[in-house]
Amino acid sequence: MSKVHLTKEAYLKQLGARIRTLRIAAGYTNHETFAYKHGFGRSQMNRYETGKTEPGIHTLHRICVALGVTEEEFFSEGFGE
């Protein structure tokens, strides 16, 4: 498998898109409801999903737990494609 190098901006957009895709698949139609239920700031969750901010490793782990996926599952699709 060849490695794909992404710019930081492209990586953040893919990360945000993956969070949004999994959030919707988990039944949360908007980021505000998801953020409120799982203890994230609404505006911060919006920045993650729009690719404006990168969540730290601990926060990304918390997001994965809230979405019911492992980190491996989180990164299994949508990156480097």
N, C-alpha and C positions, 0 to 999 in steps of 0.2 A: 504494500500500500504506500503510495507516495504521499509525502507531507505537503499540505497546502499552507502557505504562509498568508495570513490575513493582516491587513492593517488594523490598528487598534479600533478605528471607527467601524470597520466591517465586522470585527469580532463582537463589539458591543451591540451592534444592530442584530447580529445573529443570536447573541445571548438573550437580548430582550424579546426577540421574536419567539425563541424557544420557551421562555417563561410565559409569554402570552398564550402560545399554543397549548401548553400544558395546563394553564389556569382555566382556559375555556373548556378543554377536555375534561377537567375535574368538575365542571358545572358552575364555575364562577363567571358570570357574564360581564362583570366589570372589575377593574383592579381595586376599586374602593372597597367593595364587599370583601374580597379576598384579604386585602390589607387589614381591614378592621377585625375580621374574624381571627386572623393569625398574628396580630400584634405588630404589624408593619405600618410605617407611616404611609398615608395615601400618596402624598406627593413624591416620596422616595420610591415607592413601588412604580409610580408613573415614570420616573426617571430611569429606573431599571428597564422597564418594558420598552421605552423609546430609545434606548441605547445612549442616553446622556450620561449615565453613571454606571460604574461597574460595582456589583455587590462584592463585599469581602467574602472570603472563603466560609467563614462562620455564617454569614447571612445567606449565602448561596445554599449551604447545608440546610438551614432553617426553611428556606423556600422549597427545597426538594422534599423535606419531611412534610411540609404543609400540603404539597402537591401529591404526596404518596408515591414518589419515585426515588430511586437511588441516584447518586451522582453519576454513576455509570450509565443508567438509563437516560438521565438528563442529557448527557453529552453524546448519546448514541445516534442522534439524528440532528440534521440541520447545521452541522459545523463543517466548513471546508467544502461545501457543495456548490 
